[in-house]
Amino acid sequence: MPKYFFHVRRHGAFEEDLEGTDLASPEHALKEAIAAAREIVSERIRMGQPADGDTFEIMTEDGTLVATVSFRTAVGLD
């Protein structure tokens, strides 16, 4: 099963996912990223923190960019 990495761009900084996640397809990786972004945004809202500005960059093991997921888009703000 392929491994996908969910790197985060946050206000110009790059946070690398070093572990990755085994998923069946790029479509599954996209669904996983959307669900994770929604969870992160909801937690930030509960804690009174800013909830936008971040983006997942989903990449394969060989560094191919599969998709980007804006946290704002994941929660329906864009």
VMD Tcl script that builds the backbone (N, CA, C; Angstrom):
set m [mol new atoms 234]
animate dup $m
set s [atomselect $m all]
$s set {name element resname resid chain x y z} {
  {N N MET 1 A 0.856 -1.172 0.000}
  {CA C MET 1 A 0.000 0.000 0.000}
  {C C MET 1 A 0.909 1.244 0.000}
  {N N PRO 2 A 0.588 2.227 -0.826}
  {CA C PRO 2 A 1.426 3.433 -0.891}
  {C C PRO 2 A 1.365 4.258 0.397}
  {N N LYS 3 A 2.426 4.982 0.638}
  {CA C LYS 3 A 2.500 5.854 1.804}
  {C C LYS 3 A 2.352 7.305 1.322}
  {N N TYR 4 A 1.536 8.074 2.050}
  {CA C TYR 4 A 1.314 9.483 1.746}
  {C C TYR 4 A 1.743 10.318 2.950}
  {N N PHE 5 A 2.321 11.461 2.649}
  {CA C PHE 5 A 2.805 12.369 3.677}
  {C C PHE 5 A 1.976 13.642 3.651}
  {N N PHE 6 A 1.546 14.075 4.830}
  {CA C PHE 6 A 0.683 15.239 4.965}
  {C C PHE 6 A 1.490 16.382 5.575}
  {N N HIS 7 A 2.265 17.047 4.734}
  {CA C HIS 7 A 3.064 18.182 5.187}
  {C C HIS 7 A 2.136 19.384 5.372}
  {N N VAL 8 A 2.507 20.287 6.275}
  {CA C VAL 8 A 1.665 21.463 6.553}
  {C C VAL 8 A 2.451 22.734 6.253}
  {N N ARG 9 A 1.824 23.622 5.524}
  {CA C ARG 9 A 2.329 24.991 5.350}
  {C C ARG 9 A 1.500 25.870 6.267}
  {N N ARG 10 A 2.188 26.545 7.173}
  {CA C ARG 10 A 1.508 27.385 8.164}
  {C C ARG 10 A 2.208 28.735 8.204}
  {N N HIS 11 A 1.532 29.740 7.663}
  {CA C HIS 11 A 2.048 31.115 7.678}
  {C C HIS 11 A 3.492 31.182 7.189}
  {N N GLY 12 A 3.756 30.540 6.057}
  {CA C GLY 12 A 5.079 30.583 5.459}
  {C C GLY 12 A 6.055 29.527 5.959}
  {N N ALA 13 A 5.738 28.866 7.047}
  {CA C ALA 13 A 6.615 27.816 7.587}
  {C C ALA 13 A 6.170 26.457 7.047}
  {N N PHE 14 A 7.124 25.547 6.897}
  {CA C PHE 14 A 6.854 24.205 6.389}
  {C C PHE 14 A 7.075 23.204 7.513}
  {N N GLU 15 A 6.038 22.421 7.831}
  {CA C GLU 15 A 6.131 21.379 8.853}
  {C C GLU 15 A 6.048 20.030 8.146}
  {N N GLU 16 A 7.146 19.297 8.174}
  {CA C GLU 16 A 7.232 18.047 7.443}
  {C C GLU 16 A 6.649 16.882 8.234}
  {N N ASP 17 A 5.830 16.094 7.568}
  {CA C ASP 17 A 5.315 14.841 8.126}
  {C C ASP 17 A 6.383 13.784 7.873}
  {N N LEU 18 A 7.042 13.323 8.903}
  {CA C LEU 18 A 8.135 12.363 8.753}
  {C C LEU 18 A 7.665 10.911 8.747}
  {N N GLU 19 A 6.463 10.659 9.241}
  {CA C GLU 19 A 5.973 9.284 9.355}
  {C C GLU 19 A 5.150 8.843 8.155}
  {N N GLY 20 A 4.268 9.693 7.687}
  {CA C GLY 20 A 3.381 9.321 6.592}
  {C C GLY 20 A 2.308 8.356 7.040}
  {N N THR 21 A 1.393 8.057 6.111}
  {CA C THR 21 A 0.269 7.169 6.386}
  {C C THR 21 A 0.062 6.266 5.180}
  {N N ASP 22 A -0.113 4.982 5.434}
  {CA C ASP 22 A -0.405 4.033 4.358}
  {C C ASP 22 A -1.875 4.144 3.982}
  {N N LEU 23 A -2.130 4.449 2.714}
  {CA C LEU 23 A -3.501 4.572 2.220}
  {C C LEU 23 A -3.587 3.945 0.837}
  {N N ALA 24 A -4.791 3.545 0.451}
  {CA C ALA 24 A -4.986 2.795 -0.785}
  {C C ALA 24 A -4.810 3.617 -2.056}
  {N N SER 25 A -5.090 4.932 -2.000}
  {CA C SER 25 A -5.074 5.726 -3.230}
  {C C SER 25 A -4.947 7.209 -2.919}
  {N N PRO 26 A -4.653 8.006 -3.946}
  {CA C PRO 26 A -4.638 9.462 -3.747}
  {C C PRO 26 A -5.996 9.995 -3.286}
  {N N GLU 27 A -7.067 9.388 -3.747}
  {CA C GLU 27 A -8.410 9.816 -3.329}
  {C C GLU 27 A -8.607 9.600 -1.834}
  {N N HIS 28 A -8.116 8.469 -1.325}
  {CA C HIS 28 A -8.196 8.212 0.116}
  {C C HIS 28 A -7.339 9.219 0.883}
  {N N ALA 29 A -6.184 9.556 0.338}
  {CA C ALA 29 A -5.319 10.540 0.985}
  {C C ALA 29 A -6.008 11.900 1.049}
  {N N LEU 30 A -6.684 12.278 -0.014}
  {CA C LEU 30 A -7.407 13.552 -0.039}
  {C C LEU 30 A -8.515 13.557 1.012}
  {N N LYS 31 A -9.278 12.490 1.095}
  {CA C LYS 31 A -10.350 12.390 2.103}
  {C C LYS 31 A -9.774 12.466 3.517}
  {N N GLU 32 A -8.653 11.796 3.734}
  {CA C GLU 32 A -7.988 11.815 5.044}
  {C C GLU 32 A -7.534 13.228 5.404}
  {N N ALA 33 A -6.974 13.950 4.435}
  {CA C ALA 33 A -6.504 15.317 4.676}
  {C C ALA 33 A -7.665 16.243 5.011}
  {N N ILE 34 A -8.769 16.108 4.305}
  {CA C ILE 34 A -9.945 16.949 4.583}
  {C C ILE 34 A -10.466 16.677 5.988}
  {N N ALA 35 A -10.580 15.410 6.362}
  {CA C ALA 35 A -11.066 15.062 7.702}
  {C C ALA 35 A -10.117 15.586 8.777}
  {N N ALA 36 A -8.806 15.440 8.564}
  {CA C ALA 36 A -7.830 15.920 9.543}
  {C C ALA 36 A -7.869 17.435 9.662}
  {N N ALA 37 A -7.995 18.139 8.543}
  {CA C ALA 37 A -8.070 19.596 8.579}
  {C C ALA 37 A -9.303 20.055 9.356}
  {N N ARG 38 A -10.411 19.407 9.141}
  {CA C ARG 38 A -11.645 19.755 9.872}
  {C C ARG 38 A -11.464 19.547 11.377}
  {N N GLU 39 A -10.835 18.450 11.736}
  {CA C GLU 39 A -10.597 18.165 13.153}
  {C C GLU 39 A -9.670 19.212 13.779}
  {N N ILE 40 A -8.606 19.558 13.078}
  {CA C ILE 40 A -7.654 20.554 13.579}
  {C C ILE 40 A -8.331 21.907 13.735}
  {N N VAL 41 A -9.099 22.323 12.732}
  {CA C VAL 41 A -9.784 23.623 12.788}
  {C C VAL 41 A -10.782 23.642 13.937}
  {N N SER 42 A -11.537 22.574 14.124}
  {CA C SER 42 A -12.522 22.563 15.208}
  {C C SER 42 A -11.847 22.650 16.570}
  {N N GLU 43 A -10.714 21.987 16.721}
  {CA C GLU 43 A -9.977 22.055 17.982}
  {C C GLU 43 A -9.449 23.473 18.226}
  {N N ARG 44 A -8.950 24.097 17.192}
  {CA C ARG 44 A -8.460 25.477 17.330}
  {C C ARG 44 A -9.580 26.425 17.722}
  {N N ILE 45 A -10.741 26.258 17.129}
  {CA C ILE 45 A -11.884 27.104 17.466}
  {C C ILE 45 A -12.251 26.925 18.936}
  {N N ARG 46 A -12.271 25.665 19.397}
  {CA C ARG 46 A -12.585 25.398 20.816}
  {C C ARG 46 A -11.577 26.066 21.752}
  {N N MET 47 A -10.321 26.165 21.292}
  {CA C MET 47 A -9.271 26.750 22.126}
  {C C MET 47 A -9.129 28.262 21.921}
  {N N GLY 48 A -9.975 28.841 21.054}
  {CA C GLY 48 A -9.933 30.270 20.823}
  {C C GLY 48 A -8.747 30.729 19.987}
  {N N GLN 49 A -8.202 29.834 19.178}
  {CA C GLN 49 A -7.047 30.148 18.342}
  {C C GLN 49 A -7.492 30.409 16.905}
  {N N PRO 50 A -6.654 31.095 16.116}
  {CA C PRO 50 A -6.985 31.304 14.702}
  {C C PRO 50 A -7.115 29.961 13.990}
  {N N ALA 51 A -8.074 29.880 13.080}
  {CA C ALA 51 A -8.387 28.593 12.471}
  {C C ALA 51 A -8.096 28.537 10.977}
  {N N ASP 52 A -7.443 29.540 10.429}
  {CA C ASP 52 A -7.212 29.505 8.985}
  {C C ASP 52 A -5.741 29.730 8.659}
  {N N GLY 53 A -5.436 29.706 7.392}
  {CA C GLY 53 A -4.083 29.996 6.950}
  {C C GLY 53 A -3.206 28.786 6.703}
  {N N ASP 54 A -3.650 27.601 7.100}
  {CA C ASP 54 A -2.835 26.400 6.925}
  {C C ASP 54 A -3.269 25.628 5.677}
  {N N THR 55 A -2.324 24.861 5.153}
  {CA C THR 55 A -2.587 24.020 3.981}
  {C C THR 55 A -1.832 22.714 4.127}
  {N N PHE 56 A -2.513 21.596 3.850}
  {CA C PHE 56 A -1.836 20.314 3.736}
  {C C PHE 56 A -1.266 20.197 2.331}
  {N N GLU 57 A -0.046 19.712 2.226}
  {CA C GLU 57 A 0.543 19.327 0.951}
  {C C GLU 57 A 0.715 17.824 1.012}
  {N N ILE 58 A -0.087 17.110 0.254}
  {CA C ILE 58 A -0.055 15.646 0.275}
  {C C ILE 58 A 0.959 15.186 -0.760}
  {N N MET 59 A 1.944 14.402 -0.290}
  {CA C MET 59 A 2.996 13.922 -1.188}
  {C C MET 59 A 3.185 12.415 -1.043}
  {N N THR 60 A 3.646 11.821 -2.132}
  {CA C THR 60 A 3.982 10.400 -2.122}
  {C C THR 60 A 5.397 10.227 -1.576}
  {N N GLU 61 A 5.802 8.983 -1.408}
  {CA C GLU 61 A 7.149 8.691 -0.889}
  {C C GLU 61 A 8.254 9.252 -1.777}
  {N N ASP 62 A 7.997 9.335 -3.078}
  {CA C ASP 62 A 9.022 9.847 -3.990}
  {C C ASP 62 A 8.991 11.372 -4.128}
  {N N GLY 63 A 8.131 12.032 -3.330}
  {CA C GLY 63 A 8.080 13.490 -3.323}
  {C C GLY 63 A 7.124 14.106 -4.324}
  {N N THR 64 A 6.312 13.285 -4.991}
  {CA C THR 64 A 5.325 13.795 -5.931}
  {C C THR 64 A 4.175 14.437 -5.174}
  {N N LEU 65 A 3.843 15.664 -5.530}
  {CA C LEU 65 A 2.710 16.356 -4.913}
  {C C LEU 65 A 1.425 15.795 -5.498}
  {N N VAL 66 A 0.568 15.258 -4.633}
  {CA C VAL 66 A -0.696 14.657 -5.046}
  {C C VAL 66 A -1.816 15.687 -5.016}
  {N N ALA 67 A -1.842 16.493 -3.956}
  {CA C ALA 67 A -2.897 17.498 -3.803}
  {C C ALA 67 A -2.516 18.464 -2.695}
  {N N THR 68 A -3.175 19.609 -2.698}
  {CA C THR 68 A -3.088 20.541 -1.578}
  {C C THR 68 A -4.501 20.735 -1.040}
  {N N VAL 69 A -4.599 20.876 0.270}
  {CA C VAL 69 A -5.891 21.050 0.921}
  {C C VAL 69 A -5.797 22.239 1.866}
  {N N SER 70 A -6.464 23.307 1.507}
  {CA C SER 70 A -6.557 24.470 2.375}
  {C C SER 70 A -7.496 24.137 3.532}
  {N N PHE 71 A -7.078 24.465 4.743}
  {CA C PHE 71 A -7.944 24.211 5.890}
  {C C PHE 71 A -9.245 24.990 5.752}
  {N N ARG 72 A -9.168 26.204 5.218}
  {CA C ARG 72 A -10.387 27.014 5.015}
  {C C ARG 72 A -11.351 26.310 4.069}
  {N N THR 73 A -10.837 25.733 3.001}
  {CA C THR 73 A -11.682 25.025 2.054}
  {C C THR 73 A -12.281 23.775 2.694}
  {N N ALA 74 A -11.497 23.080 3.500}
  {CA C ALA 74 A -11.971 21.853 4.144}
  {C C ALA 74 A -13.183 22.079 5.025}
  {N N VAL 75 A -13.285 23.272 5.611}
  {CA C VAL 75 A -14.432 23.568 6.486}
  {C C VAL 75 A -15.480 24.422 5.775}
  {N N GLY 76 A -15.306 24.607 4.461}
  {CA C GLY 76 A -16.314 25.301 3.673}
  {C C GLY 76 A -16.274 26.816 3.721}
  {N N LEU 77 A -15.124 27.388 4.047}
  {CA C LEU 77 A -15.028 28.855 4.117}
  {C C LEU 77 A -14.592 29.468 2.798}
  {N N ASP 78 A -14.123 28.661 1.859}
  {CA C ASP 78 A -13.729 29.165 0.533}
  {C C ASP 78 A -14.574 28.531 -0.534}
}
mol reanalyze $m
mol bondsrecalc $m
mol representation Tube
mol addrep $m
